[in-house]
Amino acid sequence: MKLYLLIFLSVLLVPLVQGKDPVRVVIVTRDSCIVHQAYERFERNYGPGLLKLSISDTGPGARVIRQANVIFPYYVGPKFYERVAADVRTAAAGGAVVLPEPRGNADRYWKLPIDEAVRRKAASYWKFGGPDNLTSFLTFVYRVGGGEKKLRVSPPAALPVAGIYHPDSATPFLSLRQYLDWYRKQSLVPENSPLVGILIYSTQYKFHDLAHVNALIRGLEKRGIGAVTVFGWPLNSLRNLLEVDGKCPLRLLFAFNLGFTRDADVEVLKSYGLHVINLFTSRHSAAVWRNSTRGVDPDRLPMVVGSPERAGATEPILVATRERVPGTGAVRTIPVRERVEMAIQRAQRWLTLQDKPNREKRRSEERRVGKECRSRWSPDH
């Protein structure tokens, strides 16, 4: 945090770009749904007309880029950098502040001088996420983009990068014991209900892209199954969120975050001995996904199927698609209801199977491709 404070103080001394309101800001990111929430807060705090935002996951047209005062790509692929290189150079020649995070592709394709202190400060707001930090980020880019008003810029607030999330709690929980004490008091499920874990990346939490996760939580609770949603990575750093007194009380895991499996993650899952169901989302809209004959794009198979399978996860189920927010350039993850229901039904069957005596279980082998599943002990019998 001291490093961020030093960067923050040094940035305040950087001469601002001279311009007029509104400051034109281009933000290119897949994590865009929270930016509009931050923009609404910014306008409530400071009034309308100070910023003109362009937010998208692929980047705007050439004219918008050339007229920008600030350009902020956040974890965008190299194709974007290559495609807009000439337009970004034109904008920079006119005084635009370019703040790529990370900067590797910008150095390769744009070859522009970049103020590293300013770039790191901008990125620090996104490191922790949350609407407050993103509102401060917009205040920051307004200042460095040449805004006329002398707005106070707050430094980034450090937020947890790992914890337990529930939609009914305003803050995350930092231990499983703490969460379960709170959860039992909510009476959302009967006492002694089985607990199912949901593993998600911290990016889903910090950018509030959680509609599909909330659907899964509510669906489980509706069926009398408790939900423990853990955000963070890697898995071996999350034991305090998965254990109480050295023991894991969970009966089964849904996992969204096994796309970058490491040996240590495999060992953690082995130590718990839990069945893990692999869940993932499409990068396409529901309309595109439903009309596809493949279900999953070939270039994503290693990450959404291969890597989780190496960790021991089975039954890959797509449960959400990416949809554009009407009237904006933002994209958010939306649950596919019947697929969420499918995942919950599979979990119910596995829980039922666990409670059966071994003599009543029938052995089967299944292997299905694409949108279906793979398992050894089949919960359908």
MIDREN-592972 format. One record per residue (C-alpha): residue in one letter; y, x, z. Coordinates in steps of 0.001 Angstrom, whole numbers, plus 524288, in hexadecimal, padded with zeros to 5 digits. Layout:
aYXZ...
END
This chain:
m800008000080000k8091580B94802B2l8072E80FE67F484y80B49802837EF88l81750802C57F85Cl81B5C8101F7F316i8199E80B5C7E51Bf821207FEFA7E872l82CA7806957EE05s82CEE810067E28Av82CC4804DF7D8BEl838CC7FECC7DEE5l8403F80B0F7DAE7v83C52809FC7CC80p8478A805327C3F0l844AC7F7827BF25v8449A7F3C67B0D6q8518F7ED787AD82g84FEA7DFDB7A81Bk852C47D1897A9D8d84B337C6467AF87p841347C1A67AC8Ev838FB7CDED7AD8Fr82DFD7CCE27A397v820FE7D0E17A973v814197D1FD7A21Fi807E97D18D7AABAv7FAAB7D3517A44At7EEF37D11A7AD26r7E28D7C9277AECFd7E6C27C6497BCC6s7F2357BDBE7B908c7F0857B0C77C01Ei7F7157B5797CCACv803237BA8C7C57Eh8082D7ACD27C2E4q806FD7A98B7D145a80ED77B5CD7D441y818D77B2437C9D2e81AF47A4DD7D00Br81D697AB957DD1Ef826BA7B5277D6B3e82EC47AA127D0EBr82EE07A29C7DDCDn833D77AED37E4A6y83DD57B38B7DAC1g8404C7A8807D13Dp83C897A6317C2F9g840677AE097B71Al83ED07BBBC7BC97l831C67BED17B623k82BA67BB4A7A93Cl81D147BDBC7AA7Fs812F57BF8979FF3i805697BF187A625s7F8AF7C01379E98d7EB917C6C079E64t7ECF07CBEA79088g7FB7A7CED178F57p806AA7C78E78892g80BBF7C91977ADBa813657D4B2775CFr820C87CE6B77790v81E967CB6C785FDi81A1E7D956788A3r8257D7DF7E7816Aq82F547D76578909a829157D9F779654n830277E0BF7A180v8238B7E35D7A903i815A07E4967A3B9f80A877E4397AD9Bp7FC6A7E4957A896y7F2847E3A67B3A1y7E4AB7E8567B0AFv7E4F87E4D97A24Fg7DBAB7EAA379841p7DF4F7F53C78E55k7E0197EBB7782E4f7EC647E5B0788AAy7F2E67F2F478A64e7EFBF7F6F077C87r7F41D7E9FA7769Dv801887E97877D07a804BC7F81477CFAa80FC07F762772F9d816037EB7E77951v815887F18D786F4r81BE67FDFD781E1t826B07F5A277BF9a828B57EEB4788F2a828D97FBA57905Ea832E080138786F3g83B767F59A78A5Fg83A4D7F863798E5a82E277F0BA79CE4v8270B7F58E7A8FDv8188E7F7707A615l80F657F6957B1D6p801027F6F87ADCFe7F6587F6407B81Cp7EE8A7FE927B668r7F61B8075D7AD48g7EB2280E2F7A5D3n7EB6C805A5799AFa7FA48805AD79993d7FA888147E79963r7F09D8148378E6Dy7F69080A357857Fw804E3808F478941k8085A8170778CA5l81476812FC79433p81B1F819267A003i81789810A57ABB8d81E0F811497B8FFe812178133E7C189a818A980F577CE48v81D378026B7C89Br810037FFFE7C228r808778027D7CEB8k8119B7F9C37D665a80F947EE897CCD5a800D77F05B7CD46s800A37F08E7DC30y804567E2297DCCFw7F8727DEEC7D482k7EF857E7C17DC53f7F0177DE407E7BAg7F32F7D1C07E03Fg7F6947C4B57E65Bp8023D7BBF37E325d80B9F7C3057EC5Cn809177D0517E63El809E17CADE7D878t816D77C43A7DBC7s81BDD7D15E7E0A3f816BB7D77A7D40El81F097CE147CC04t82AE07D1867D456f827E57DFDE7D200v826C47DEBC7C330y833277D6897C2FBr83A527E1DF7C95Fv8348D7ECC67C105g836377E4617B4E6g844E97E3CE7B6C2g846EB7D6F47BDF2e854F97D4197C18Bk852877CF097CF50k850257D89E7DA5Dl843817D2927DF2Cr83CAF7D85C7EAFEv82FB97DE587E712s825337DE117F19Dp81AD67E8C37F1D9p80CBC7E4B27EF15a8057D7DEC67FA9Fa7F7FF7E45D7FD11l7ED9D7D9B17FCB1p7DEEF7DA777FF23v7D70C7DF8A7F397a7CA977DA187F9C9g7C8147CE3480225i7C2537C08A802C2y7C92E7B5907FBA1h7C8F57A6E57FDCCp7D23979D317F733d7D5107967980439s7DA3B7A2E180A95a7E7AB7A86280776t7E3247B64B80A4Fp7D6807BDC6807E8f7CD097C1D1812A1l7CA227D01981516s7BC9E7CE8D81B15l7B13E7C5328199Cr7B15C7C24D82831q7BF9B7BE3F82786y7BD007B5B081BB1l7B1197AEE682168d7B8567ABE982E14w7C2E57A53082605y7B96079EE181C85r7B14279841826F3k7BD717920082CB3q7C0CF78BE381F82s7B439783B481F6Bl7B387784B08109Cv7A4AA785478111Bp79AE37815581BA4e7980C78B2082654n78D18794B482302s78EBE7925581468p789FB79D6880BADl794797A70680781v796027ABA17F983g79E8C7B7527F634i7A7937B7C97EA68l7ABA17C57E7E639i7B81E7C6A57DE30y7C1427D1857D9FBs7CDD97D32F7E19Dt7D59D7D0D07D517q7D11B7C2AD7D512y7D65E7C1197E2C9k7E31C7C8A07E1C1f7E7277C1D07D526h7E2C37B4537DA13d7D9C17B1EF7CE83l7D01E7AA447D6CAa7CE1479CAB7D12Ch7BFFA79FD97CD7Ev7BD5A7A6037DAC3n7C31079A2F7E1BDa7BA63791317D9B0l7AE89798FB7DDF7i7B2A4798DE7EC46r7B53878A347EC57g7A8B2787577E4FDl7A08C78EE17EEDDe7A74F788857FA74k7A56977B0B7F489r796CB77DA97F514g7970C782848030Ci796A1790FB7FF9Cg7A07579A35805D6a7A81E7A3767FD22v7AC727B15E80047t7B5247B69A7F561v7B6E17C5537F65Df7C0C87CC4C7EDD1g7C0DA7DAF37EBEAw7B9847E6517E5D2p7B1347EE797E6CDl7A69B7E7247EE13n7A3547F21C7F780s7B12B7F1067FCEEl7AF7E7E2938003Cr7A51D7E2E680ADAn7AE977DDF181537l7B0907D1FD80CA1l7A20E7CFA380A95e79C837D29A81813v79DD47CE7682635d798687D81683024g791AB7DF9082543k78AAA7D3A781FBBc78DC97CBB48139Bp78D187BCFD81672l78DE77B94380817r782507B31B8013Dl786407B5977F319l791177BBF07EB27f798F67B7BD7DF5Aa79F047C3DB7D93Df7AA817C4BF7CFDCn7ACFF7D32F7D2CAl7A1167DABF7CE2Cg7A6BB7DED17C117f7A8217ECFA7C579t79BBD7EED97CD5Cr799ED7FB967D4B5d78DE0800DD7DB7Da794447FE447E8ABd796087EFEB7E503v787AA7EEC47E1BFe784047F47C7EEF4v78CCD7EACD7F614l786897DF367EF41k778EA7E49B7F1B1s77BDB7E62F8001Fy77F3E7D7CB8015Dg7736B7D30E7F9BDl77B027C7867F446h7790F7C0AD7E76Cv7852B7C3007DEF6i789767B9B87D427n7925F7BFEB7CA0El79E477B79D7C6A4f7A8707BB0A7BC64t7B3A17B5497B4A0s7B6BA7B4B77A62Br7C2CE7BB577A0D2h7C3E77B01379712s7C7FB7A1E679858a7BDE57975279ABFa7BF5C7929778CBDv7BC987A01678721w7B1697A29B79095r7AAAD7958B78DF9n7AB42797B077F51s7A5E87A5717803Bt797BD7A7F777CC8r797527B41778566g79C2F7AF70792A1v7A0637BD3479657d7A77E7C6D778D8Ap79E7F7D26C78A89d7A8467DC6A78F9Cr7A8407D5B079CF9l799837D51679EB3p7986D7E2587A57Am7A29D7DE767AFA0v79F777D01D7B227v790A57D0AC7B0A1g78B937DEAF7B02Es792DB7E47C7BBC1p7903F7D90A7C50Fe781E47D92A7C12Er780F27E78B7C4D2a786147E3B07D243g77B2E7D9A97D38Fa782ED7CD6C7D011t77C177C3137C7DFe77EF77B6507C0CAp78C037B99C7BA39i793F47AD097B9CEl7A13D7AB737B372v7A9577A2807BC27a7B74B7A32F7B6F2t7BFC37A5547AB00r7CD967AA447A8B8e7D79F79FCE7A57Er7E6027A09D7A20Dv7EFA179A3D7AB69p7F7507900D7A389g8054D793F37A0B2t8035C7A22B7A49Bg7FCED7AE6579F83a7F4787AF4C7ABAEv7E5B07AE6A7ABE8r7DD537AA547B76Et7CEE47A91A7BA84i7CA2979AFF7BABCp7BCAE796937BF7Dv7B2E4790807B636r7AE75785B97BF59e7A0A1784027BA6Ar79E66792AF7BAF3v7A36A793827C8E5e79A3A7884B7CC24m78F1378F9F7C5B2a791B479B997CE0Ai79224793967DA83q7857678CAB7D713r77EEF799CA7D4E8a783BA79E337E23Dq77E68791D87E888r771227941E7E265w770B27A2277E724l7741B79DCB7F4E0t769717937B7F44Al75FEA79DB27EF56q7634D7A6CF7FA85d75FF979C158043Ak752AE799387FE15p7463979F5F80361n740EA7A9817F9D8r734B37A1857F746e73D21796BB7F15Ek7442479FAB7E7D2r73FD07A0847D9BFr741A87AD657D2C7s748607AD8D7C597e74EFF7B6C47BC3Fe75B057B2AB7B4ABr7636F7B9A97AB22r76E417B2807A405v779387B81C79C02g787E07B58B79B09k78BF47A9C27A2EBe77F8C7A8497AAF2c778957B0487B54Fr76EA07BA477B972s766937B9DD7C601r759757BD117CC54w7579F7B3497D73As75BFF7A6EE7D09Fp7632C79D2A7D946d75F8D7926C7CF9Bh751C1791CD7D520
END
